[in-house]
Amino acid sequence: MPLFIALLVPDERLTIVAKLFEKYGFKPVKTDELHLTILFIGDYSGVHAHRIASALAHEKVVMPDTLYCKEVTLLPPGKNTHVAVIVEKDNRLANAREKFARVIERLGYSIRDRYFNHYKPHITIAKRRRGESLPPQQLLARANTLLPRSLHPTHLALLETTPKGYRILAKLEAKWD
């Protein structure tokens, strides 16, 4: 199953913004599954997932206790299948990303993060089903007026993607700053 490291951001205000896009075929992400991906690791399961979890559990990183929202947009460009909240870049996110990548590579695993060299911190708040129309620009503008300016992550975790959503494999150590 795909593994990734993320900050959990279960904020109901993001769900309210996401619901604006429902009539255009976008399904809001469940509030308890809202997250900002730090690093997508790849498809590892069983003993490999537990080995990665064990190694990451011994690492401590500094994480921002506040994330600052910039805008609501559609991602990826051209496909527009996700409604996402773009978060201001923060060196602590980039540093943690690099540290976690080194730990995983030292274990002999390859990182499968397609955004590895151009990380754009964001929180996906809704996903589109195929064949639906795109929301008008005015809706994006309205969503931006409702967007909270700041969010507070609750945990840093190693997550596994399952057919029913995400599952926490391990909560990771973070110094919140």
KOLFIMI-683088 format. One record per atom (N, C-alpha, C): x, y, z; residue in one letter; atom name; chain. Coordinates in nm, 2 decimals, padded with zeros to 4 digits. Each point is the difference from the previous one (the first is absolute). Layout:
% residues N
FIGU      X      Y      Z resn name chain
FIGU      X      Y      Z    a   CA     A
...
//
This chain:
% residues 177
FIGU      X      Y      Z resn name chain
FIGU  00.08 -00.12  00.00    m    N     A
FIGU -00.08  00.12  00.00    m   CA     A
FIGU  00.09  00.13  00.00    m    C     A
FIGU -00.05  00.10 -00.07    p    N     A
FIGU  00.08  00.13  00.00    p   CA     A
FIGU  00.02  00.05  00.14    p    C     A
FIGU  00.12  00.05  00.03    l    N     A
FIGU  00.04  00.06  00.13    l   CA     A
FIGU  00.03  00.14 -00.02    l    C     A
FIGU -00.03  00.09  00.09    f    N     A
FIGU  00.04  00.14  00.00    f   CA     A
FIGU  00.01  00.06  00.14    f    C     A
FIGU  00.08  00.10  00.01    i    N     A
FIGU  00.01  00.07  00.13    i   CA     A
FIGU -00.08  00.13 -00.01    i    C     A
FIGU -00.08  00.03  00.10    a    N     A
FIGU -00.09  00.12 -00.02    a   CA     A
FIGU -00.03  00.07  00.14    a    C     A
FIGU -00.03  00.12 -00.01    l    N     A
FIGU -00.05  00.08  00.11    l   CA     A
FIGU -00.16 -00.02  00.00    l    C     A
FIGU -00.06 -00.04  00.10    l    N     A
FIGU -00.14 -00.02  00.01    l   CA     A
FIGU -00.06  00.14  00.03    l    C     A
FIGU -00.10  00.04 -00.08    v    N     A
FIGU -00.07  00.13  00.02    v   CA     A
FIGU -00.15 -00.02 -00.01    v    C     A
FIGU -00.06 -00.06  00.10    p    N     A
FIGU -00.14 -00.03  00.00    p   CA     A
FIGU -00.08  00.13  00.04    p    C     A
FIGU -00.02  00.09 -00.10    d    N     A
FIGU -00.06  00.13  00.03    d   CA     A
FIGU -00.13  00.00 -00.08    d    C     A
FIGU -00.11  00.01  00.07    e    N     A
FIGU -00.14  00.01 -00.06    e   CA     A
FIGU -00.02  00.11 -00.09    e    C     A
FIGU  00.08  00.11  00.02    r    N     A
FIGU -00.01  00.12 -00.09    r   CA     A
FIGU  00.04 -00.04 -00.14    r    C     A
FIGU  00.09 -00.09 -00.02    l    N     A
FIGU  00.04 -00.04 -00.13    l   CA     A
FIGU -00.11 -00.08 -00.07    l    C     A
FIGU -00.07 -00.08  00.08    t    N     A
FIGU -00.11 -00.08 -00.05    t   CA     A
FIGU -00.11  00.09 -00.05    t    C     A
FIGU -00.02  00.11  00.07    i    N     A
FIGU -00.11  00.09 -00.04    i   CA     A
FIGU  00.04  00.06 -00.14    i    C     A
FIGU  00.12  00.04 -00.01    v    N     A
FIGU  00.05  00.05 -00.13    v   CA     A
FIGU -00.01 -00.10 -00.11    v    C     A
FIGU  00.03 -00.13  00.03    a    N     A
FIGU  00.00 -00.11 -00.10    a   CA     A
FIGU -00.14 -00.02 -00.05    a    C     A
FIGU -00.10  00.01  00.09    k    N     A
FIGU -00.14 -00.02 -00.03    k   CA     A
FIGU -00.05  00.09 -00.11    k    C     A
FIGU  00.06  00.12 -00.02    l    N     A
FIGU -00.04  00.09 -00.10    l   CA     A
FIGU  00.01 -00.06 -00.14    l    C     A
FIGU  00.09 -00.10 -00.02    f    N     A
FIGU  00.03 -00.06 -00.12    f   CA     A
FIGU -00.08 -00.13 -00.04    f    C     A
FIGU -00.08 -00.04  00.10    e    N     A
FIGU -00.07 -00.13 -00.02    e   CA     A
FIGU -00.09  00.00 -00.13    e    C     A
FIGU -00.07  00.11 -00.03    k    N     A
FIGU -00.09 -00.01 -00.12    k   CA     A
FIGU  00.08  00.00 -00.13    k    C     A
FIGU  00.13  00.01  00.01    y    N     A
FIGU  00.08 -00.01 -00.12    y   CA     A
FIGU  00.08 -00.13  00.00    y    C     A
FIGU -00.05 -00.10  00.07    g    N     A
FIGU  00.05 -00.13  00.00    g   CA     A
FIGU  00.12 -00.03  00.09    g    C     A
FIGU  00.03  00.09  00.09    f    N     A
FIGU  00.11 -00.02  00.09    f   CA     A
FIGU -00.05 -00.05  00.13    f    C     A
FIGU  00.07 -00.10  00.05    k    N     A
FIGU -00.04 -00.06  00.13    k   CA     A
FIGU  00.09  00.05  00.11    k    C     A
FIGU -00.05  00.06  00.10    p    N     A
FIGU  00.09  00.05  00.11    p   CA     A
FIGU  00.07 -00.12  00.07    p    C     A
FIGU  00.13  00.03  00.04    v    N     A
FIGU  00.08 -00.10  00.07    v   CA     A
FIGU -00.06  00.00  00.15    v    C     A
FIGU -00.01 -00.11  00.06    k    N     A
FIGU -00.05 -00.01  00.13    k   CA     A
FIGU  00.08  00.09  00.09    k    C     A
FIGU -00.06  00.07  00.10    t    N     A
FIGU  00.07  00.09  00.08    t   CA     A
FIGU  00.12 -00.07  00.07    t    C     A
FIGU -00.02 -00.12  00.05    d    N     A
FIGU  00.10 -00.07  00.08    d   CA     A
FIGU  00.11 -00.06 -00.09    d    C     A
FIGU -00.01  00.02 -00.14    e    N     A
FIGU  00.11 -00.04 -00.09    e   CA     A
FIGU  00.07  00.11 -00.07    e    C     A
FIGU -00.03  00.13  00.04    l    N     A
FIGU  00.06  00.11 -00.05    l   CA     A
FIGU  00.15  00.00  00.05    l    C     A
FIGU  00.09  00.02 -00.10    h    N     A
FIGU  00.14  00.00  00.04    h   CA     A
FIGU  00.09  00.08 -00.10    h    C     A
FIGU  00.11  00.03  00.04    l    N     A
FIGU  00.10  00.06 -00.08    l   CA     A
FIGU  00.12 -00.10 -00.02    l    C     A
FIGU  00.02 -00.05 -00.12    t    N     A
FIGU  00.10 -00.10 -00.02    t   CA     A
FIGU  00.14  00.06  00.01    t    C     A
FIGU  00.08 -00.06  00.08    i    N     A
FIGU  00.14  00.05  00.02    i   CA     A
FIGU  00.08 -00.08 -00.11    i    C     A
FIGU -00.02 -00.13 -00.01    l    N     A
FIGU  00.08 -00.08 -00.09    l   CA     A
FIGU -00.08 -00.13 -00.04    l    C     A
FIGU -00.02 -00.02 -00.13    f    N     A
FIGU -00.06 -00.12 -00.05    f   CA     A
FIGU  00.12 -00.10 -00.01    f    C     A
FIGU -00.01 -00.11  00.07    i    N     A
FIGU  00.11 -00.10  00.00    i   CA     A
FIGU -00.02 -00.10 -00.11    i    C     A
FIGU -00.11 -00.06 -00.02    g    N     A
FIGU -00.02 -00.10 -00.11    g   CA     A
FIGU -00.08 -00.11  00.05    g    C     A
FIGU -00.01 -00.11 -00.08    d    N     A
FIGU -00.08 -00.11  00.03    d   CA     A
FIGU  00.08 -00.11  00.07    d    C     A
FIGU -00.01  00.01  00.13    y    N     A
FIGU  00.07 -00.10  00.09    y   CA     A
FIGU -00.10 -00.05  00.10    y    C     A
FIGU  00.00 -00.13  00.02    s    N     A
FIGU -00.10 -00.06  00.10    s   CA     A
FIGU  00.07 -00.10  00.09    s    C     A
FIGU -00.07 -00.06  00.09    g    N     A
FIGU  00.05 -00.11  00.08    g   CA     A
FIGU  00.12  00.04  00.08    g    C     A
FIGU  00.10 -00.09 -00.01    v    N     A
FIGU  00.13  00.02  00.08    v   CA     A
FIGU  00.07  00.13 -00.04    v    C     A
FIGU -00.01  00.03 -00.13    h    N     A
FIGU  00.06  00.13 -00.05    h   CA     A
FIGU -00.06  00.12  00.07    h    C     A
FIGU -00.13  00.01  00.00    a    N     A
FIGU -00.07  00.11  00.06    a   CA     A
FIGU  00.04  00.01  00.15    a    C     A
FIGU  00.00 -00.11  00.07    h    N     A
FIGU  00.04  00.00  00.14    h   CA     A
FIGU  00.15  00.04  00.02    h    C     A
FIGU  00.08 -00.04 -00.08    r    N     A
FIGU  00.14  00.04  00.00    r   CA     A
FIGU  00.02  00.15 -00.01    r    C     A
FIGU -00.07  00.05 -00.10    i    N     A
FIGU  00.00  00.15 -00.02    i   CA     A
FIGU -00.06  00.07  00.12    i    C     A
FIGU -00.11 -00.05  00.05    a    N     A
FIGU -00.07  00.06  00.12    a   CA     A
FIGU  00.10  00.00  00.12    a    C     A
FIGU  00.06 -00.11  00.02    s    N     A
FIGU  00.10 -00.01  00.11    s   CA     A
FIGU  00.11  00.10 -00.01    s    C     A
FIGU  00.06  00.01 -00.12    a    N     A
FIGU  00.11  00.09 -00.02    a   CA     A
FIGU -00.05  00.15  00.02    a    C     A
FIGU -00.11  00.03 -00.05    l    N     A
FIGU -00.05  00.14  00.01    l   CA     A
FIGU -00.04  00.04  00.14    l    C     A
FIGU -00.04 -00.10  00.08    a    N     A
FIGU -00.04  00.02  00.13    a   CA     A
FIGU  00.11  00.06  00.09    a    C     A
FIGU  00.12 -00.02 -00.04    h    N     A
FIGU  00.12  00.04  00.07    h   CA     A
FIGU  00.05  00.14 -00.04    h    C     A
FIGU -00.06  00.06 -00.10    e    N     A
FIGU  00.04  00.13 -00.05    e   CA     A
FIGU -00.09  00.11  00.06    e    C     A
FIGU  00.06  00.11  00.03    k    N     A
FIGU -00.08  00.11  00.05    k   CA     A
FIGU  00.03  00.12 -00.09    k    C     A
FIGU -00.11  00.07 -00.04    v    N     A
FIGU  00.01  00.11 -00.09    v   CA     A
FIGU -00.08  00.12  00.06    v    C     A
FIGU  00.04  00.12 -00.05    v    N     A
FIGU -00.07  00.12  00.04    v   CA     A
FIGU -00.11  00.02 -00.10    v    C     A
FIGU -00.12  00.02  00.05    m    N     A
FIGU -00.12  00.02 -00.09    m   CA     A
FIGU -00.06  00.13  00.04    m    C     A
FIGU -00.06  00.07 -00.09    p    N     A
FIGU -00.07  00.13  00.03    p   CA     A
FIGU -00.13 -00.04  00.07    p    C     A
FIGU -00.03  00.08  00.11    d    N     A
FIGU -00.13 -00.03  00.07    d   CA     A
FIGU -00.11  00.08 -00.07    d    C     A
FIGU  00.03  00.08 -00.09    t    N     A
FIGU -00.10  00.07 -00.08    t   CA     A
FIGU  00.04  00.00 -00.15    t    C     A
FIGU -00.10 -00.04 -00.08    l    N     A
FIGU  00.01  00.01 -00.14    l   CA     A
FIGU -00.08  00.12 -00.06    l    C     A
FIGU  00.06  00.07 -00.09    y    N     A
FIGU -00.07  00.12 -00.05    y   CA     A
FIGU -00.05 -00.03 -00.14    y    C     A
FIGU -00.13  00.02 -00.02    c    N     A
FIGU -00.07 -00.03 -00.12    c   CA     A
FIGU  00.02  00.12 -00.10    c    C     A
FIGU  00.03 -00.04 -00.13    k    N     A
FIGU  00.02  00.11 -00.10    k   CA     A
FIGU -00.12  00.01 -00.09    k    C     A
FIGU -00.05 -00.12 -00.05    e    N     A
FIGU -00.11  00.01 -00.09    e   CA     A
FIGU -00.06 -00.14 -00.02    e    C     A
FIGU -00.13  00.00 -00.06    v    N     A
FIGU -00.06 -00.12 -00.04    v   CA     A
FIGU  00.02  00.00 -00.15    v    C     A
FIGU  00.04 -00.12 -00.06    t    N     A
FIGU  00.02 -00.01 -00.14    t   CA     A
FIGU -00.03 -00.14 -00.05    t    C     A
FIGU  00.01 -00.02 -00.13    l    N     A
FIGU -00.02 -00.14 -00.05    l   CA     A
FIGU  00.13 -00.05 -00.04    l    C     A
FIGU  00.03 -00.13  00.03    l    N     A
FIGU  00.12 -00.07 -00.03    l   CA     A
FIGU -00.03 -00.14 -00.06    l    C     A
FIGU  00.09 -00.06 -00.07    p    N     A
FIGU  00.12  00.06 -00.06    p   CA     A
FIGU -00.04  00.08 -00.12    p    C     A
FIGU  00.08  00.10 -00.04    p    N     A
FIGU -00.03  00.09 -00.11    p   CA     A
FIGU -00.03 -00.09 -00.12    p    C     A
FIGU -00.10  00.04 -00.07    g    N     A
FIGU -00.04 -00.08 -00.12    g   CA     A
FIGU -00.10 -00.11  00.02    g    C     A
FIGU  00.01 -00.07  00.12    k    N     A
FIGU -00.09 -00.11  00.03    k   CA     A
FIGU -00.11  00.05  00.09    k    C     A
FIGU  00.04  00.09  00.10    n    N     A
FIGU -00.10  00.06  00.09    n   CA     A
FIGU -00.09 -00.10  00.07    n    C     A
FIGU  00.05 -00.10  00.05    t    N     A
FIGU -00.08 -00.11  00.06    t   CA     A
FIGU  00.00  00.02  00.16    t    C     A
FIGU  00.07  00.09  00.05    h    N     A
FIGU  00.00  00.02  00.15    h   CA     A
FIGU -00.02  00.15  00.03    h    C     A
FIGU -00.08  00.03  00.10    v    N     A
FIGU -00.01  00.13  00.06    v   CA     A
FIGU  00.10  00.00  00.11    v    C     A
FIGU  00.10  00.09  00.00    a    N     A
FIGU  00.10  00.00  00.10    a   CA     A
FIGU  00.02  00.14  00.06    a    C     A
FIGU  00.04  00.00  00.13    v    N     A
FIGU  00.04  00.12  00.07    v   CA     A
FIGU  00.15  00.01 -00.01    v    C     A
FIGU  00.06  00.10 -00.06    i    N     A
FIGU  00.14  00.02 -00.01    i   CA     A
FIGU  00.04  00.06  00.13    i    C     A
FIGU  00.11 -00.05  00.06    v    N     A
FIGU  00.05  00.04  00.13    v   CA     A
FIGU  00.14  00.07 -00.02    v    C     A
FIGU  00.02  00.11  00.07    e    N     A
FIGU  00.13  00.07 -00.01    e   CA     A
FIGU  00.11 -00.10  00.02    e    C     A
FIGU  00.11  00.02 -00.08    k    N     A
FIGU  00.12 -00.09  00.01    k   CA     A
FIGU  00.06  00.03  00.14    k    C     A
FIGU  00.06 -00.10  00.06    d    N     A
FIGU  00.06  00.02  00.13    d   CA     A
FIGU  00.13 -00.09  00.00    d    C     A
FIGU  00.11  00.05  00.03    n    N     A
FIGU  00.12 -00.07  00.01    n   CA     A
FIGU  00.00 -00.13  00.09    n    C     A
FIGU -00.08  00.01  00.10    r    N     A
FIGU -00.01 -00.12  00.09    r   CA     A
FIGU -00.07 -00.11 -00.07    r    C     A
FIGU -00.09  00.02 -00.09    l    N     A
FIGU -00.06 -00.11 -00.08    l   CA     A
FIGU  00.11 -00.06 -00.10    l    C     A
FIGU  00.07  00.09 -00.06    a    N     A
FIGU  00.10 -00.05 -00.10    a   CA     A
FIGU  00.11 -00.07  00.08    a    C     A
FIGU  00.04  00.05  00.11    n    N     A
FIGU  00.11 -00.07  00.08    n   CA     A
FIGU -00.05 -00.14  00.05    n    C     A
FIGU -00.12 -00.01  00.04    a    N     A
FIGU -00.05 -00.13  00.05    a   CA     A
FIGU -00.01 -00.09 -00.12    a    C     A
FIGU -00.04  00.04 -00.11    r    N     A
FIGU -00.01 -00.08 -00.12    r   CA     A
FIGU  00.13 -00.05 -00.04    r    C     A
FIGU  00.11  00.08  00.00    e    N     A
FIGU  00.13 -00.05 -00.03    e   CA     A
FIGU  00.05 -00.10  00.10    e    C     A
FIGU -00.02  00.03  00.13    k    N     A
FIGU  00.04 -00.09  00.10    k   CA     A
FIGU -00.06 -00.14 -00.01    k    C     A
FIGU -00.14  00.00 -00.02    f    N     A
FIGU -00.07 -00.13 -00.01    f   CA     A
FIGU  00.05 -00.07 -00.13    f    C     A
FIGU  00.02  00.07 -00.11    a    N     A
FIGU  00.05 -00.07 -00.12    a   CA     A
FIGU  00.13 -00.07  00.02    a    C     A
FIGU  00.09  00.07  00.07    r    N     A
FIGU  00.14 -00.06  00.03    r   CA     A
FIGU -00.02 -00.13  00.09    r    C     A
FIGU -00.09  00.01  00.10    v    N     A
FIGU -00.02 -00.12  00.08    v   CA     A
FIGU -00.05 -00.12 -00.08    v    C     A
FIGU -00.09  00.03 -00.09    i    N     A
FIGU -00.06 -00.11 -00.08    i   CA     A
FIGU  00.10 -00.05 -00.10    i    C     A
FIGU  00.07  00.09 -00.06    e    N     A
FIGU  00.11 -00.05 -00.10    e   CA     A
FIGU  00.11 -00.08  00.07    e    C     A
FIGU  00.03  00.04  00.13    r    N     A
FIGU  00.10 -00.08  00.07    r   CA     A
FIGU -00.04 -00.14  00.03    r    C     A
FIGU -00.14 -00.02  00.00    l    N     A
FIGU -00.05 -00.13  00.02    l   CA     A
FIGU  00.00 -00.09 -00.13    l    C     A
FIGU  00.03  00.07 -00.11    g    N     A
FIGU  00.01 -00.07 -00.13    g   CA     A
FIGU -00.13  00.01 -00.08    g    C     A
FIGU -00.09  00.09  00.04    y    N     A
FIGU -00.12  00.02 -00.08    y   CA     A
FIGU  00.01  00.12 -00.09    y    C     A
FIGU -00.07  00.00 -00.11    s    N     A
FIGU -00.01  00.11 -00.09    s   CA     A
FIGU -00.12  00.09  00.03    s    C     A
FIGU  00.02  00.13 -00.01    i    N     A
FIGU -00.11  00.09  00.02    i   CA     A
FIGU -00.08  00.01 -00.13    i    C     A
FIGU -00.13  00.00  00.00    r    N     A
FIGU -00.08  00.00 -00.12    r   CA     A
FIGU -00.08  00.13 -00.01    r    C     A
FIGU  00.05  00.11  00.07    d    N     A
FIGU -00.07  00.12  00.00    d   CA     A
FIGU  00.02  00.08 -00.13    d    C     A
FIGU -00.11  00.01 -00.08    r    N     A
FIGU  00.01  00.07 -00.13    r   CA     A
FIGU  00.03  00.15  00.01    r    C     A
FIGU -00.02  00.05  00.12    y    N     A
FIGU  00.02  00.15  00.02    y   CA     A
FIGU  00.13  00.02  00.07    y    C     A
FIGU  00.09 -00.10  00.01    f    N     A
FIGU  00.11  00.01  00.08    f   CA     A
FIGU  00.09  00.13 -00.02    f    C     A
FIGU  00.02  00.04 -00.13    n    N     A
FIGU  00.08  00.11 -00.02    n   CA     A
FIGU -00.08  00.13 -00.02    n    C     A
FIGU -00.13  00.00  00.01    h    N     A
FIGU -00.08  00.12 -00.01    h   CA     A
FIGU -00.12 -00.01  00.10    h    C     A
FIGU  00.03 -00.01  00.12    y    N     A
FIGU -00.10 -00.02  00.11    y   CA     A
FIGU -00.09  00.12  00.01    y    C     A
FIGU -00.13 -00.01 -00.01    k    N     A
FIGU -00.10  00.11  00.02    k   CA     A
FIGU -00.09 -00.04  00.11    k    C     A
FIGU  00.02  00.04  00.12    p    N     A
FIGU -00.08 -00.04  00.11    p   CA     A
FIGU -00.15  00.04 -00.02    p    C     A
FIGU -00.08 -00.10  00.01    h    N     A
FIGU -00.15  00.02 -00.01    h   CA     A
FIGU -00.08 -00.10  00.07    h    C     A
FIGU -00.12  00.03  00.02    i    N     A
FIGU -00.10 -00.10  00.06    i   CA     A
FIGU -00.11 -00.02 -00.10    i    C     A
FIGU -00.02 -00.12 -00.04    t    N     A
FIGU -00.11 -00.03 -00.09    t   CA     A
FIGU -00.12 -00.01  00.08    t    C     A
FIGU -00.10  00.08 -00.04    i    N     A
FIGU -00.13  00.01  00.08    i   CA     A
FIGU -00.11 -00.07 -00.07    i    C     A
FIGU  00.01 -00.02 -00.13    a    N     A
FIGU -00.11 -00.07 -00.08    a   CA     A
FIGU  00.06 -00.06 -00.13    a    C     A
FIGU -00.06 -00.11 -00.04    k    N     A
FIGU  00.05 -00.07 -00.12    k   CA     A
FIGU -00.12 -00.01 -00.10    k    C     A
FIGU  00.03  00.01 -00.13    r    N     A
FIGU -00.10  00.00 -00.10    r   CA     A
FIGU -00.02 -00.14 -00.06    r    C     A
FIGU -00.13 -00.03 -00.02    r    N     A
FIGU -00.03 -00.12 -00.07    r   CA     A
FIGU  00.01  00.03 -00.15    r    C     A
FIGU  00.03 -00.09 -00.08    r    N     A
FIGU  00.02  00.02 -00.15    r   CA     A
FIGU -00.13  00.05 -00.06    r    C     A
FIGU  00.02  00.08 -00.11    g    N     A
FIGU -00.11  00.04 -00.08    g   CA     A
FIGU -00.08  00.12  00.05    g    C     A
FIGU  00.04  00.06  00.11    e    N     A
FIGU -00.08  00.11  00.05    e   CA     A
FIGU  00.06  00.13 -00.05    e    C     A
FIGU -00.08  00.11  00.01    s    N     A
FIGU  00.05  00.13 -00.05    s   CA     A
FIGU  00.08  00.07  00.10    s    C     A
FIGU  00.08  00.09 -00.04    l    N     A
FIGU  00.09  00.08  00.09    l   CA     A
FIGU -00.08  00.11  00.06    l    C     A
FIGU  00.04  00.03  00.13    p    N     A
FIGU -00.07  00.11  00.06    p   CA     A
FIGU  00.04  00.13 -00.06    p    C     A
FIGU -00.10  00.10  00.00    p    N     A
FIGU  00.04  00.13 -00.06    p   CA     A
FIGU  00.10  00.07  00.09    p    C     A
FIGU  00.07  00.10 -00.06    q    N     A
FIGU  00.10  00.08  00.08    q   CA     A
FIGU -00.06  00.07  00.12    q    C     A
FIGU -00.12  00.04 -00.01    q    N     A
FIGU -00.07  00.07  00.11    q   CA     A
FIGU -00.01 -00.09  00.12    q    C     A
FIGU -00.01 -00.13 -00.02    l    N     A
FIGU -00.01 -00.09  00.11    l   CA     A
FIGU  00.14 -00.01  00.07    l    C     A
FIGU  00.10 -00.01 -00.07    l    N     A
FIGU  00.14  00.00  00.06    l   CA     A
FIGU  00.02  00.13  00.08    l    C     A
FIGU -00.05  00.11 -00.06    a    N     A
FIGU  00.01  00.13  00.07    a   CA     A
FIGU -00.08  00.00  00.13    a    C     A
FIGU -00.12 -00.06  00.00    r    N     A
FIGU -00.08 -00.01  00.12    r   CA     A
FIGU  00.06 -00.09  00.10    r    C     A
FIGU  00.06 -00.11 -00.04    a    N     A
FIGU  00.07 -00.10  00.09    a   CA     A
FIGU  00.12  00.07  00.07    a    C     A
FIGU  00.07  00.09 -00.08    n    N     A
FIGU  00.11  00.07  00.06    n   CA     A
FIGU -00.05  00.10  00.11    n    C     A
FIGU -00.12  00.05 -00.01    t    N     A
FIGU -00.04  00.09  00.11    t   CA     A
FIGU -00.04 -00.08  00.12    t    C     A
FIGU -00.03 -00.13 -00.01    l    N     A
FIGU -00.04 -00.08  00.12    l   CA     A
FIGU  00.12 -00.07  00.06    l    C     A
FIGU  00.11  00.00 -00.08    l    N     A
FIGU  00.12 -00.07  00.05    l   CA     A
FIGU  00.06  00.05  00.13    l    C     A
FIGU  00.02 -00.08  00.10    p    N     A
FIGU  00.06  00.05  00.12    p   CA     A
FIGU  00.15  00.04 -00.04    p    C     A
FIGU  00.05  00.10  00.07    r    N     A
FIGU  00.13  00.05 -00.03    r   CA     A
FIGU  00.11 -00.09  00.07    r    C     A
FIGU -00.04 -00.08  00.10    s    N     A
FIGU  00.10 -00.08  00.07    s   CA     A
FIGU -00.07 -00.13  00.04    s    C     A
FIGU  00.09 -00.11  00.01    l    N     A
FIGU -00.05 -00.13  00.04    l   CA     A
FIGU  00.10 -00.05  00.10    l    C     A
FIGU -00.04 -00.09  00.09    h    N     A
FIGU  00.09 -00.06  00.10    h   CA     A
FIGU  00.00 -00.15 -00.01    h    C     A
FIGU  00.11 -00.05 -00.04    p    N     A
FIGU  00.01 -00.15 -00.01    p   CA     A
FIGU -00.01 -00.06  00.13    p    C     A
FIGU -00.06 -00.12  00.00    t    N     A
FIGU -00.01 -00.08  00.13    t   CA     A
FIGU  00.11 -00.10  00.02    t    C     A
FIGU  00.04 -00.06 -00.11    h    N     A
FIGU  00.10 -00.11  00.02    h   CA     A
FIGU  00.09 -00.01 -00.13    h    C     A
FIGU  00.12 -00.05  00.02    l    N     A
FIGU  00.08 -00.04 -00.12    l   CA     A
FIGU  00.00 -00.15  00.00    l    C     A
FIGU -00.03 -00.06 -00.11    a    N     A
FIGU -00.02 -00.15 -00.01    a   CA     A
FIGU  00.05 -00.06 -00.13    a    C     A
FIGU  00.03 -00.13  00.01    l    N     A
FIGU  00.02 -00.08 -00.11    l   CA     A
FIGU -00.14 -00.07 -00.03    l    C     A
FIGU -00.05  00.03 -00.12    l    N     A
FIGU -00.13 -00.05 -00.04    l   CA     A
FIGU  00.01 -00.11 -00.11    l    C     A
FIGU -00.10 -00.09  00.00    e    N     A
FIGU -00.01 -00.10 -00.11    e   CA     A
FIGU -00.13  00.03 -00.07    e    C     A
FIGU  00.00  00.00 -00.13    t    N     A
FIGU -00.12  00.01 -00.08    t   CA     A
FIGU -00.07 -00.14  00.00    t    C     A
FIGU -00.13 -00.01  00.03    t    N     A
FIGU -00.07 -00.12 -00.01    t   CA     A
FIGU -00.12  00.02 -00.09    t    C     A
FIGU -00.07 -00.10 -00.04    p    N     A
FIGU -00.12  00.02 -00.08    p   CA     A
FIGU -00.11  00.08  00.07    p    C     A
FIGU  00.00  00.01  00.13    k    N     A
FIGU -00.10  00.08  00.07    k   CA     A
FIGU  00.05  00.13  00.05    k    C     A
FIGU  00.12  00.04 -00.04    g    N     A
FIGU  00.06  00.13  00.05    g   CA     A
FIGU  00.14 -00.02  00.05    g    C     A
FIGU  00.03  00.08  00.10    y    N     A
FIGU  00.14  00.00  00.05    y   CA     A
FIGU  00.00 -00.07  00.14    y    C     A
FIGU  00.11 -00.06  00.03    r    N     A
FIGU  00.02 -00.06  00.13    r   CA     A
FIGU  00.13  00.04  00.06    r    C     A
FIGU  00.00  00.04  00.12    i    N     A
FIGU  00.13  00.05  00.07    i   CA     A
FIGU  00.08 -00.13  00.03    i    C     A
FIGU  00.12 -00.01 -00.05    l    N     A
FIGU  00.09 -00.11  00.04    l   CA     A
FIGU  00.08  00.04  00.12    l    C     A
FIGU  00.04  00.13  00.00    a    N     A
FIGU  00.08  00.05  00.12    a   CA     A
FIGU -00.01  00.15  00.01    a    C     A
FIGU -00.02  00.04  00.13    k    N     A
FIGU  00.01  00.14  00.02    k   CA     A
FIGU  00.15  00.03  00.02    k    C     A
FIGU  00.05  00.11 -00.06    l    N     A
FIGU  00.14  00.03  00.00    l   CA     A
FIGU  00.03  00.12  00.09    l    C     A
FIGU  00.12  00.00  00.05    e    N     A
FIGU  00.04  00.11  00.10    e   CA     A
FIGU  00.02  00.13 -00.08    e    C     A
FIGU -00.06  00.10  00.06    a    N     A
FIGU  00.02  00.14 -00.05    a   CA     A
FIGU  00.01  00.10  00.11    a    C     A
FIGU  00.09  00.09 -00.02    k    N     A
FIGU  00.01  00.12  00.09    k   CA     A
FIGU -00.08  00.11 -00.07    k    C     A
FIGU -00.11  00.04  00.06    w    N     A
FIGU -00.09  00.10 -00.06    w   CA     A
FIGU  00.06  00.14  00.03    w    C     A
FIGU  00.02  00.07 -00.10    d    N     A
FIGU  00.06  00.14  00.01    d   CA     A
FIGU -00.08  00.10 -00.07    d    C     A
//
